[in-house]
Amino acid sequence: MSLPTLGRIQASVRAGMVRHASMSASKVAKAPGKVVFISQSTNVFNNLAFEEWLYRNWNFEKRHLLFLWRNSPCVVIGKHQNPYVEANLPYMKTADVPVARRQSGGGTVYHDQGNLNCTFFTPRESYNRRQNLEVVGEALRRDFGIEADINTRDDLVVNGQKVSGTAAKLGRKTAYHHCTVLVDADSNQLKLALQGDKSITSKATVSIPSPVQNLKALNEDLSVEKLLESVGKKYLEMGVMERSQCSLGFTLINPSDDWFPGLGGIKAEMESWQFLYGKTPRFTVTRRLHLPESLSGGDVLVSVQPPLQPSSLQPPQPPLQPPPPLEPSPLQPPPPLQPPPPLQPPPPLQPPPPLQPPPPLQPPLQQPPSPQPSQPSSQPSQPSP
């Protein structure tokens, strides 16, 4: 029996056979024991934020979940890695390929729409990497005739070449394991994007290079859409007796803040400079400088350990663009001269007040009479005793 295509699943959504996800407790209780979420977004930050949203908010005790998603071209580094070492940042800037840091450990991977990403969510006690990888391996064997083995590093390999890498995040109650399956990725861009500066020394986790192969080279009929359906159905079949029950487990979701409140804040955090560059473990950059003859005429090694501050580690900013040339403005004629206001006639002269006659002269002051000389007394004076 041929497998349904993604288009048929989308038609089922429109017909009401497959319901959009709802985070309300009443609807979650009706979900099957296993459910498959298929992302409708190809934005790496939307999908990584949705992984973290599920990890923080869902209870997987009664329902396990498989999240299937793919991204537009990007590079995803592990939680404890150095982006300068792992990614070719100058090339990625010119190619407009973003770099993102995920919440799980492990090495760096290149994503584009030729990859299928699978994230298995379980309670911590049910975490089992090999069982999850067997879902992918069995889907490849059963539907596409490709024999994939699981190596000691929990990678899927075909004829010694890696077709899927693995990383995980383990919490106290919840765990998730995700893997990237190479179906028809751009091999040239994959190589260019992962050529970081290997001269930097650091205690950060370093990716281990491995030869890789696209699965489409082994089966021309294979596509990401077909593998997505095959892996989803195989996941739902495990522990289910009737195959007819499987179709109820597919759900198309839109990883956005409108559907999952709080997701926007997680996305903003993961897009920030502080999360991508500020969480980089300390590292040392060493460069060889040639000194002129006037100094020593030799080479010297200079090592720098940059402080983890935004001003020192931010990617180079584009050069400032010169201001646009000033456009010559046509000369405006001066405003016409206004005639001066007419002169006002002076006020009429007032006649002076009439002169007042002087006051009449006062008569001169009378002289007091002059004193008269005294006359001698005729009575004899009595001598004093």
HUQUI-V280767 format. One record per residue. SS is DSSP state (@ for helix, = for strand, . for the rest). PSI is psi in whole degrees, -180 to 180 (999 if undefined). D_CENTER is the distance of its C-alpha to the mean C-alpha in whole Angstrom. Layout:
ss-><SS/SS>
psi-><PSI/PSI>
d_center-><D_CENTER/D_CENTER>
//
This chain:
ss-><./././././@/@/@/@/@/@/@/@/@/@/./././././././././@/@/@/@/./././././=/=/=/=/=/=/././././@/@/@/@/@/@/@/@/@/@/@/@/@/@/././././././=/=/=/=/=/=/././././=/=/=/=/./././././@/@/@/@/././@/@/@/@/@/@/@/././=/=/=/=/./././././././=/=/=/./././=/=/=/=/=/=/=/=/=/@/@/@/././@/@/@/@/@/@/@/@/@/@/@/@/@/@/@/@/././././=/=/./././././=/=/=/././=/=/=/=/=/=/=/=/=/=/./././=/=/=/=/=/=/=/=/=/././././@/@/@/@/@/@/@/./././././././=/=/./././././././././=/././@/@/@/././././././@/@/@/@/@/@/@/@/@/@/@/@/@/@/./././././@/@/@/@/@/@/@/=/=/=/=/./././././././././@/@/@/@/@/@/@/@/@/./@/@/@/@/@/@/././././=/=/=/=/=/=/=/=/././././././././=/=/=/=/=/=/./././././@/@/@/@/./././././././././././././././././././././././././././././././././././././././././././././././././././././././././././././././././././././././.>
psi-><130/148/149/148/168/-34/-38/-35/-41/-37/-36/-35/-45/-31/-6/4/-28/127/146/152/143/138/5/146/-35/-40/-34/-35/-25/-5/152/170/-28/139/147/122/133/119/138/3/147/18/122/-36/-34/-47/-40/-38/-36/-39/-48/-35/-46/-43/-38/-28/-23/151/116/18/-39/-6/126/158/138/123/120/130/161/160/158/165/131/168/133/119/160/166/-33/31/168/116/-28/-29/-38/-29/146/81/-42/-43/-42/-33/-44/-32/-1/45/118/158/140/148/129/174/-10/168/-153/-171/-175/142/153/134/142/-172/3/7/150/124/132/126/121/118/131/167/160/-40/-17/4/127/99/-48/-37/-39/-44/-29/-28/-47/-45/-42/-37/-40/-40/-47/-41/-15/1/29/124/111/135/157/119/-174/-18/13/41/153/126/148/119/40/-2/138/131/-8/131/170/144/165/162/124/123/-173/-38/-25/150/152/149/128/154/153/123/120/115/-58/52/160/101/-38/-46/-34/-45/-43/-42/-24/13/78/-176/98/-5/-13/133/137/161/7/157/132/134/146/111/142/146/135/164/141/137/-27/-25/-20/-20/106/-22/-9/139/165/-42/-43/-40/-38/-46/-40/-45/-42/-43/-40/-39/-44/-27/-27/115/4/130/-39/126/-24/-19/-16/-38/-22/-12/-4/131/123/132/155/104/87/167/-26/-38/-37/88/132/-17/-35/-37/-39/-42/-45/-39/-44/-24/-10/155/-41/-39/-43/-49/-37/-24/8/129/152/144/167/131/127/131/145/125/138/122/146/164/-33/-21/-66/-18/26/-172/150/142/128/126/135/135/98/142/147/74/145/-35/-22/-25/1/144/149/137/149/147/149/136/139/149/151/145/145/130/127/129/138/140/131/137/145/153/147/144/136/136/146/155/146/146/136/137/146/155/149/144/135/136/146/155/149/145/136/139/145/157/151/148/142/146/152/156/141/136/140/152/144/149/149/143/145/150/141/144/146/-15/139/147/145/128/152/146/999>
d_center-><45/42/38/37/34/31/32/35/32/31/34/35/32/33/37/36/36/33/31/27/26/26/25/28/30/33/32/30/34/35/33/35/35/32/30/28/24/24/20/20/17/16/12/11/8/11/13/12/11/15/16/15/16/19/20/19/21/24/27/28/32/34/31/30/27/26/23/23/20/19/17/17/17/14/15/14/15/17/16/18/18/17/15/18/21/19/18/19/17/19/20/17/16/19/19/15/15/11/11/9/11/13/14/18/20/22/21/19/19/19/18/20/22/25/23/24/22/23/22/25/25/28/29/29/33/33/30/32/30/34/34/31/32/35/34/32/35/38/36/36/40/41/40/39/42/39/40/37/37/35/36/35/32/31/30/32/34/37/40/38/35/31/30/28/26/25/22/22/21/24/24/27/28/25/25/23/24/22/24/23/26/27/29/29/26/26/27/27/24/23/25/24/20/21/23/22/24/26/28/25/27/25/25/22/23/24/24/28/28/30/32/30/32/31/33/34/36/38/38/38/38/35/32/28/29/33/31/29/32/34/32/31/35/36/33/35/38/38/40/41/45/44/42/42/40/37/36/35/32/30/28/25/22/19/16/15/15/18/20/18/17/15/13/10/10/9/7/4/6/5/2/3/7/9/8/8/11/12/14/16/19/22/23/26/26/30/31/35/36/39/41/44/48/48/46/47/46/44/41/39/36/33/30/27/25/22/21/18/17/14/17/18/16/13/14/17/16/19/22/23/25/28/29/31/35/36/38/42/43/47/49/50/54/55/55/59/61/62/66/67/68/72/74/75/79/80/81/85/87/88/92/92/94/98/99/100/104/104/105/109/110/111/115/115/115/118/119/120/124/125/126/130/132/133/137/139/140/144/143/144/141/141/140/138/139>
//
